[in-house]
Structure formats: structure tokens, C-alpha cells
């Protein structure tokens, strides 16, 4: 296996910018450029942080096409293909494969339960229709996800060789990562951490190959990752500690916080959110902006977008 082909490092889930008329495609291009300029090791779209459940089939397809075109081969892309039925997952997967994206992240639908047999059967039916696809099994916590046990995850991986990675984000994720890697079959290439990078050092210490946080502080996460891999653990921990106050708030305000901070950084000029998330009142905004300031980050774009979010 060519190590350059492996998924490692920081793989943020890209948010979807909205405007009054629908998806803001120009802003989406800025989002992708921001990610690449931050030095990320890959991008993920769509995912939960992309408000995927609010996107139409047409929007989802057009946005993935934009991401592929804007990335232009510079970093790997993981395409989210989760859906309630095998047919829908296959359709999303075929579109991604047609664009040259072979890594598909699939969260098993809760309707099939958390049993290894049912999940393996679902994924086997998917991959039978998608030759050449590499599956990232997304194990999300309840109530959003199936909350599979490590034993169930391992059984699914053993039964479906096309599952090459696991994104483990149940809580606590650390022991699950340890258990999966301790007994992983040879074809499993790695376990990826989730949870917004709130537990990234523990996940890395346990052998996680990558992390999939939100985008707003991608450059800090990249710097943390590089320090960790170079053995500069104290520097990595200092960056981690800087990030935590903001990430604690991100766990509550989710996409609203991501979009607000991207506005502060000159990437977005509209913080519209479709997914049901708590509104930001004045005190929440003040808290978010204080925590962001403590991260010590600057804009990665040449100039703020007119009409962006001030303090």
C-alpha cells in the first residue's frame, strides 16, 4: 500500500453556505479554498456538519461537483453517501465515483438496528453495486447514529472487505478506538476520530490515523497534527488547550458557530443555517468571539468579505 494514498491527518467536514435564494455556490468555493489554504490533508462533503439532511438531492450533487472541481486533485476527498436505503446510498455513491471520488462515508441507517449482521448486510448490498469504492463506516453516537459496539464494528469490517476505515465517534471514543485497532483485520487501514476534535489527542494516542473536525479552525488543527506527528507533544497540547473553549461551544451551537467564525475570518458573508440549532444571542456571540480570539488565529483570505460579522 502506497502510504501517500492513506487517509491521515486533518480531514474537515465542509459546511454548506446558504443565502436567501438557496445554496451560496460562490461562498462554497471560498470554503473549499479556505480549507486547502489551511493545509488540510483532505476534505469531507457532505456530512452532518454540512447540514446534509437539509440538502435536496440536486443541491447535494451540485455541491459535490463544485468541491471536486475546486479541490482539483490537491487533496483527497471523502464523499458522504449516507441515506436511509441501499438504493439511495448506491445512487450517491455512483455520482461520487463518476466524479473520481472513491472514498465514501456511510452511516448505517438507524432503521436497521445496531446488530453486526444487519449492518454488514446493508453495506454488502451497497458495495456490490459500487465496485472500486472504499467505505468509511461512520459509527455515530445515539440518538443520531447506531452507536455500534466495538465488537459489532469489528464483525462488520470482517464481513465487508470494502470497509477500509472506521470513523469512530461514539462516547467515549477512545476505548472503542483501542478495541477496534487491537483486533482489526489487515484490510482495515485506519480509524478516524470524530467528536469535533474535542478528544483528538486521546484519539491520536490510541492510534487514530486522522480526525474529522468542523472547518472553522482548520489551520490550528493542522498545526496541532503536525506538531504531534513530529513528536512535539507539548506544543500540540498547547494548541489543543487553546482550541477547547471554542470547541466546547461548538458542541452546542454547531453549524451556527462554524459559520459565525468563518464570517469573522472573512470566508462567509451569510451565517444562514437550515438545520435546527440553537440561536446565537448577544452573550453567546461575545463568548464565541472571545474564545476564538484566544486561539490566536488570523484570516486565511486576502481581505474580509464585505458585510461579514464584526464583534
PEZI-V762337 format. One record per helix or strand of 2 or more residues. SS is the DSSP state (@ for helix, = for strand). FROM is the first residue (numbers start at 1). TO is the last residue. If there is no record, write none. Layout:
ss={SS:SS}
from={FROM:FROM}
to={TO:TO}
//
This chain:
ss={@:=:=:=:@:=:@:@:@:=:@:=:@:@:=:@:=:@:=:@:@:=:@:@:@}
from={3:9:18:22:25:42:48:52:57:76:86:103:110:116:134:150:163:173:190:195:200:210:218:233:282}
to={5:13:19:23:37:45:50:54:71:80:98:106:112:128:139:159:168:182:193:197:205:211:229:264:295}
//
